[in-house]
Amino acid sequence: MSMNKDTFANKPSLNPRIIYLLGVFSLVISGALWGSEGAPVRISYAHGMTPLSLSLFRATFASIIMGIYAIYMGRKDVFILSRTELFPCFISGCFGVGICSTAAAFAMGRIPIGLTFLLINTAPFWVMILARIIWKERVTWFQMIALFIGISGVWFAAGGVKFQPYNVLGLIGALGAGLGYAIYVLNGKHGMGKEDPLKAYVQMFIWGALCLWIICISTGQLSSLLVSDWEAWISVLYLTVFPGIGAFGILMLSLRVVSGGVAAIVSMTEIPFSMLWSWLFLSEIPSISALKGGILIIGAVTMLSLEGFIMSRKPDNLRSP
């Protein structure tokens, strides 16, 4: 997969609305890959890995693989950062990879998992608000309705959340995970990802790995890295290549033709796909509430897929600046 700036965006033979639809479909593929994490993550945990060590190994291996790929493509310049590039790479890597994964694991240990997923999926709100304030990115009523339907789907899929006093640090961790993902999306759409997708991508994993190594060392969890079972390492390799490099790479490319808000909403397809894969490979039957949530999320994505055909918009507006 080559992260050329012209992927999707500059195909003169394709109608802009078709290009937009391809971008949305690509994001659905990312959601399918993220949704497949359930079984390999469980295998990793069953063989001695922790959420932190698993995240660290995934980021480290992704850095190595993408670094080798960049060298193979003759892009040694991706390892050299200017002063103006240093901060965005640091923020994208530490938040989008390091903080996002560790904050989510931290939150799940302190508040209900359903509430954690719900708060993580506030990412589209962060994306839309920040993109509107900073980059004046257009947010349509169509997208707002799709977002509401999608969040409702997450609510049902999580089994609903009873309002009661929760651990404040857990709430902050879950919201931080959502913000971390939003920062990755925004950097891919408006930051370095807009100018040099491959460089932004490689640097994201490098800084994410560095952040996770610092967290692991500072918290005295180096002993959790001593895992020898081959099943765990096969799971790590799968998680690195497919839900990691593959899914995030597709997302980076799709941001060339869809807005950050749309990308964040379509990413919610991870939830219905996780139900599907769990049913197929783990024989887990989702509840009626979870199925309702999945249907609502699919409905939200379908709305966004049809937006370019239903809304009266100029073709150029399909690709937000």
Buried (B, 14 or more C-beta within 10 A) or exposed (E): EEBEBEBBBEBEEEEBBBBBBBBBEBBBBBBBBBBBBBBBBEBBBEBBBBBBBBBBBBBBBBBBBBBEBBEEEEBEEBEEBEEEBEEBBBBBBBBBBBBBBBBBBBBBEBBBBBBBBBBBBBBBBBBBEBBEEEBEBBBBEBBBEBBEBBBBBBBBBBBEBEEEEBEEBBBBBBBBBBBBBBBBBBBBBBBBBBEBBBBBBBBBBBBBBBBBBEBBEEEEBEEBBEBEBEEBBEBBBBBBBBBBBBBBBBBBBBBBBBBBBBBBBBBBBBBBBBBBBBEEEEEBEBEEBBBBBBBBBBBBBEBBBBBBEEEEBEEEBBBBE
